[in-house]
Amino acid sequence: MSRNQNSGGPSANTRGRKRTHTDANEPVIQKAELKEIIAKEIKDAIPTIIAAMKNNENSNPENTVTKAKEVSGSNNENIEVSSLKRFKTEGCSYNTFQSCKPPEFAGTEGAVVALRWLEKIEAVLAISKCAEEDMVLYASNSFKDGALEWWNSIIQTKGRTNACAMTWESFRDLVTRKFCPMNEKEQIERKFLTHRMIGAGHREYTSKYFEYARLVPHLVTPESNLISRYIWGLVSEIRDMVKAAMPQTIDSAVELAGLLTDGMVRTQEEKKSQEAIQKVDQSSKRPVGKFVKKEGGSGTFPRCKTCGKKHLEKCNRAKYCSHCKMTGHSLEECRRKVMVTCFNCNEPGHYRNECPKLNKVSGTSGTGGSGAKADTNAKKTTRAFVLNSKEAVDMPDVITGTFLINNVYAKVLFDSGANQCFIDYEFCKLLNEPLVKLEKPYQVETANGDVVKVDEVLINGKITLFKHNIPVKFLPMKLAGFDAVIGMDWLATNQACILCDTKSIEVRIPTGGKLIIKGDKPTNNVGIISMINATKSLNKGCLAYLVSVTTKDQEKKKLKDVPVVAEFPDVFPDELPGLPPEREVEFNINLVPGTAPIAKSPYRLAPTEMKELKKQLHELLEKGFIRPSSSPWGAPILFVKKKDGSMRMCIDYRELNKVTIKNKYPLPRIDDLFDQLQGACHFSKIDLRSGYHQLKVQEEDIPKTAFRTRYGHYEFTVMPFGLTNAPAAFMDMMNRICKPYLDKFIIVFIDDILIYSKTPEDHAIHLRTLLELLRQEKLYAKFSKCEFWLTEVQFLGHVINAQGIQVDPSKIEAITKWENPKSPTEVRSFLGLAGYYRRFIQNFSRIAVPLTSLTRKSVKFEWGTKQIEAFQILKDKLTHAPILALPEGVKDFVVFCDASHTGLGCVLMQRNKVIAYASRQLKTHEKNYATHDLELGAIIFALKLWRHYLYGVHFTVYTDHKSLKYIFDQKELNMRQRRWMETLNDYDCEIIYHEGKANVVANALSRKKVEKPRRAISIRTICKLYPLWVKFPYVAGNVGWKVIRKTHSAGNLTSDGLWAGGNNYKTHSAVVPNQ
């Protein structure tokens, strides 16, 4: 029994005395016993002390504060400062720090998340009153994943004691340098410096401004920088007034800007309501027959000198559009604007009658003076705008025909856009008529802008119409598609009247009568009619022909004919046999913390789509790929058409993708892969059948794949298409499966499997090894998409064969096949592209001098030897190093895209170096696309073309179509956009608006080729007559024309044999004698 118990429980004073002295007769207490006694007594005393403190606070809660005020004699701010100083010396326990719930940091989310984590952790340190020497230790315990690995490496280098003893400023700098890359910091700074109050309210602008400012403190210190930067971003009407007030604090600047913004909005609303009231009053009070002038505007704003109304914003009345003749906008802003080209100078932006060079070309000036007199020594100019024969026949306002010219049949085009009559050189030789030399040659301007010199004329020409020979003078030159062109000089002389609606021409003859000549009609395409209409036509007595149409399919390769592959028919089934087996890798969906389930309403489907939906759901359920679901998640479904016309069911996982943490699975360096291929001569490529469906979804993530339909709620048990991390998971699976053979004779890049060998014997062994591996892992391939036993293969944008690795010609085809410019506009387009890379081209200005000189207004366009040489040198420079380069790693890819009314253009770049160019002309149906679809189509064109570079990595797409920035958030998409979004969802890309004038290269590539001459629109009246009476049974083709000419020239065929009077003419056929 202890002494305390014997004494019956001593009081506090007794305990105190027992601690100060010991009786001589009492035994000595050992050290361990003493510690135990002290610990027990302290434990017993703590509740009593806490209760006493609570009684103190309840009896006088203001006592502590009052004493603090008396001692400090200062305000609350001083009290707070002193308490902060006190907590630094007192500190806190780790449990107290953890109770404040410090945020975790993984180090993989980028600079913005890193900076925000530092803000939050500093707030937690302040709240928990953590001692300065413990800050680094406590904060570092919030690291996880990549950040934890990095911190452990710091500890290993410096030692735990030294690492945790560093100051908070040093720790902050260390974290910032590691997890805030320079390019991301620059991007944040750029967003902050360009943030403006455009399209946003005052509250939104201010909130976003301070959000950016917290991330870039070095740009907003001292406070004067914060104030000036805030004022700069305001709208111009408010900015000047806030600046004039010279606010001394940021709070006063924000308050003043808010008041002025509210005032402006209120004034505008009052103005609108006042104008509405004035309209009602004036309409009711206006005297009959009198005009009452409206008083525009309201409030205290000054009266505008331009429009006479009172308003604050910039006046739109000052703008005038010369195209639509309306005020309120300029020519550049006009929505009705179309691209026009001057027929005089070939420059865009104005018509011929507005051309500033018109007086210079014609040699005349205004009225009066010597300038009114024409220059007699000036060269004669004329124009010949000619289409080919098929284009002319198909155009509704163009007339063509077949005539006798000097008793030889000729294809003739009537062209009101041509000043003179022209005849083809080769055809002219058949006439055996002499040509007369001209004293002053003609300068003939053709449709493509070329100027041809003509110094001869055929004077004795005559054209035969209904036995009437009408004289005509021809200028001989090379023509395409026609033997002769009748121009305005002949049409005016013979008082010709052209009727475009009937494609006919009326010509007055010397005897006083009129000849009506009908031109060709376009060839009608064969149409498809229904059986009912066909039966009706047969009942009416129409002729019908039974035709048996057979198509010979290209002979397809057979599996049994391919060596080695024939041994593995089970690896190439027609359909997947069922669910995939359990694998080392399963597809998982990691969400951003705090994400709630997302469920979207189903899209409306057409009856045919509903039928297809029921069919495909049944097939997927039978295979076990989907199952009924009760998940709170739900994505809508839609259908897109495949190339073969069948329907593919797609799940719109855009909302799920937004909240999914991206899988940063590493991709191999392309140059490292090429090193493995050196010396290989035999290749095979394997394509897996529905590869995504050969990988299971992790059980706990299956509910997240749920989709909603008219026929129920379902979820995928295998990896579906359209999820953001699907490519990375698929490549992870393939790498693990093929790991024993990687870089030995197999390369896997995303979904491409390439087998390579040096000899046929080795290739047989390697191919058999891979197919056995696929059989073992129960992976199935699609035979029709596989290629075997190749000696040359295109892989990752390069051509690989026994000679080595070459750049794929398609990468530079857009440049190498750039045709010679034919006008100053085309020269400017090419120089715009080349000039973008001028810093990489030595002596660029000197090389380009022959080309730049052609763009001057006063210089005649002549494409000579110097221009050809400069053009070729620049093309060579653009397609070789240092401009064109191999990619270095898989980061920092940038794609520039542009679309025009003629084609698509795009450039792939990495760290300011070109990786590849691409362009193509628009297909016929694509010319009807809306601008939005064309610009999106250009992006899809680039992604598909450079899939091997961009798949599975983050990259940036620049486009000059602003609305594409929001394509991922649009709810209403047409069928074409839905199909393209399925492709776009496979990539981790950011679409950024890039002003059109800055998108030089892609812009030039999309406009580099124009298929039709722009001046073809000047052809308004062309006439072609077929003076053909079907007397002979043989219908002439191209060979027939030669027979007619030869026969008629020899005198064996008279005009009477073919001409029988005005009523016996027929079109669409040409005849030759059958003897």
C-alpha positions, 0 to 999 in steps of 0.5 A: 500500500502506498504512502498516499493511501495510508495517509487517507489522500493528502491535500495539494499542500501536503503533496507540495511539502512531500515534494520539498523534503523527506523524513529521515525514517522514510525509505528513499524513493527510486528514480523510476518510482518518482517518475511514475508518481509525478506522471500520475499526479499530473494526469489527475490534476489536468481535469481540475485545471481545465475546469478552473479555466472554463469557470474563469472564462464564463465569469468574465469573457472579456477579461483577457481581451481587456487586459490585452488592450491595457497592456498593448494599448493598440488596436486589434491589428496589433493584437493579431500581430502579437499573437502571430509572433507568439504562435511562431515561438509556441508551435503546434503538434502534428495532430493539430496540423492534421486536424486542419485538413491540409491538402495533398499534392501529387505533383502531376497536375501542372503549375496552376495546381502547384501554386494553389497548393502552396497557397492552401498549405500556407493557410493551413500552417497559419491557422494551425500556428505551426512553428517556423522550424516545423513548417517544411516537415509538416507540409512535406507529409502532404506529398504523394505519388510523384511529389513524394518520390521527388521529396524522398530523392531530396532527403537522400541527397541532403539528409532528412535533418538538413532537408526539413531544416530549410526555410519556408522560402527556400522550400517554396522556391524548390517546389516552384522550380520543380513543379512549375515548368517555365512554359506553363508559367509563361502561359499563366503570365500571358493569360494574366497580361492579356486578360481583359473585360471583353464579353464579361461582366465586372464581377467576372472580370475582377474575380478572374483577375485576382485568380491570375494575380495570385498565381503571378505575384512577381507581376503585381508587386508593388501594389501600383503594378496590381492597380495599373494592370487592373485598370488596363484590362477594363473597357475603354469607356471606363478605363479612362475615368478610373485612371483619371481618378488615380486610385491609391489602393486596389480596393478603391480601383475595384469599387470605382470600376464597379460603380462606373460599370453599373452606371453605364449599364443603368444608363443604357437601359434607361436610354432604351426605355426612353427611346421606346417611350419616345417612339410611342409618344411621337407616333400618337402625338405626331400631327398629320402631314408633318415630320417630327424629328426624333431626339436620339439618346438620353442621359448626360452623354455628349452628342456624337458629331457623326450620327447626332445622337447621345451615346458613350460607346464608339459610334458605328455610323462612321463605318461604311461598307463599300460592298453591301452599301450599309453603315455600321460595319466596315468591308472587312466585317461584312457578312455578305462579303464574297471574294472578288477579283479585279479583271484588270490587275488580277488583285483581290478586293475590288471590281474592274470599274474600281481598279486604280490601275485602269487609267494606266492600262487603258492609257487614258485619264479624266476629262480635259487636258492632254491626258484625254488623248489616247497614247497611239504608241501603246500596245494593243491589248485584248482578252481571251477567257476560255473554258474546256469543252465539257465545262462550257457544255455543262454551264447554263449560260455558255453556248458552244457548237460545231460549225464549218470554218473555211469548209472544215468542221470546228468546235466553236465557243461564243465568248462575250468576254473575249474582245477578239476572235481566236483560232487554235494553232493546230486547227489553223494549219488544216485551213491552208490559209495564209497568215498576215503579219501585224504591224503592232502585235496584240497582248492577249490576256488569258483567264489565268492571268498570263499575257500571250503575244500575237503578231499574226492574223487570219484575214480570209476566215469565214464561218458557214451558217445555213449556207451563209458564209460570214467573214471573220478575222481570227488571231491564232493562238493555243486554245484548250478544248475548242478550235475557235472562239468567236468574240465581241468584235464579230458578235457586235458587227453581226448584231448577234443577240444571245439568249442564255435561258434557251442556250441559243443565239440570233444572228442577222445575215446580209439578206436581212433575215435572222438565223437562230442557232441552238447550242449544246445541252449538257449531258444528262446523267442516268437516273434511277427510277422506282419500279412503279414509274418504270411500269408506267413508262412501259405501259405508255409504250416507251422503249426499255432495254434489259441490261445485265450489270456485273462488277468484277471485284478485285481478287482478295487475299486469302489466309490459306495462301499466306505462309506461316499465317495459314497455320493460325486461322484461329487468330483471325476469326470473323467475329470476337468469340466472347469476353476476353480472359483475365489479364494483367491489365484492366481498364480503370477510370480515375476521377477528379476527387469530389466528382458526382455522378453525371447522367445526361438525357438520351438523344432523340433518334430516328426510327431507323436508328431505333431499329439499329439500336435494338439490333446492336444491343442484342448483339452486345448482350449476347457477347457479354460486352454489356449488361443491364445497369442500375448505375447513377451514371448515364451517357447518351448514345448516337449513331454515325454512318460508316463509309460502307453505309452501315451504322455505328453506335457511339457513346457520348462520353464527353462529360465523363472525359472532362472529370477523368484524370488523364493517364500519362502512360509514356510513349516511346521516342520515334527516333529510338524506334527507327534505330531498331529498324536499321538493316531490316528488309522484311516486314509484317503489320498486325491489326487487332480486331476491335482491340478495345473490346479485348480488354476488360473494365475493372469491376468497380469502374464498370458503373461509370461506363453506363449509357442510357437508351430507349430500351434500358440502362446498360454498362460495358464490361469491356473497354468501350470506344470514346473514353479518354484513357483507352489508348494508353490502357491498350498500349500498356496491355500490348507492351506487357504482352509483347515485352519479351520480344520488344525491340528485338523483332517487334515494335508496338506503337499504340495500336500498330504492331510491326514485325521486322527481320533481316532475312526471310528465314528470320521473318518466318520465325518471328512471325510465327512467334508473335502469332503463337503469342497472340493465340496464347493470350487469346488476342484476335486480329483482323486479317483484311487489315493486316499486311504480311511479307512486305519489303517496304512499309510506311510506319510512323510517317517514314518509308522503311525498306532495305535501303534505310529510312526515308521521309515519307514523300507525303510529308513534303508533298504539299511543298514539292508539288506547289505549282509555279505561281501564275499571278502576283496573288499566288506569289504573295501566298507562297512568300507568306509561307516561306517568310514564316521560316525566314530566320532558318533560311540564310540570305532569305531576302536575297534569294526571294528578290526575283519573286518579291519584285513581281508583287509590286504594283508597277511591275509586269508579271513575267515568270522567267528563269530567275523566278523559277530558280528562286522558287525552286531554291526556296522549296528545297530550303523548306523541305530540308533541315533545319526547317524540316526535322525529325521529332524529338520526344513526344512533347510540345507538338503544335498543329496549325490548321486552316480551311478555305473555299478551295482546300485544307492546309495544316502544319505539324511543328515541335519547338518551332521546327516543322515536322510535316506539311499537309494540304489537299483540295476540297472534294465536291461535296465538301464545298457545300460544308458550312465554315464551322464544319470545314474548319473542324474537318481541317483539324480531323484531317491533321489528326488522322494524318499525324496520328502516330505523332499525336496519339496518347500525348498532349498537344495544342491545335491552333485554328482561326475559327474561334467557335471551335474553342467550345466544340467540347462543350457544345450540346447540339451537334450535327451527324458529321460533327458527332462522327468527328467528335468520336475521333477527337475524343481519342486525343488529348488536345487543347484547341486555341484560337489563333488570329487568321493573319497570324496563321500564315503557313496553314493559310497558304497551304489551304489556298495554294491551288485554285482549280478553275480560272477565276475569270471564267465567270466573265463568260456570259454568252457562248453559242455552239450549234450542232448542224447535224442531220442524222443521215448516217448511222455512225456516231463520231467520238474524238476519232470521228472528228479527225475523220470528218476533217480529213474527209471534208478537206479532201472534197469527199464530203459536201455540205449538202450531204449534211445540211438539209434545211433549218428544220432538220438540225439535231443536237447531241450527235455528230455523224460521219459517212459509213463508207 
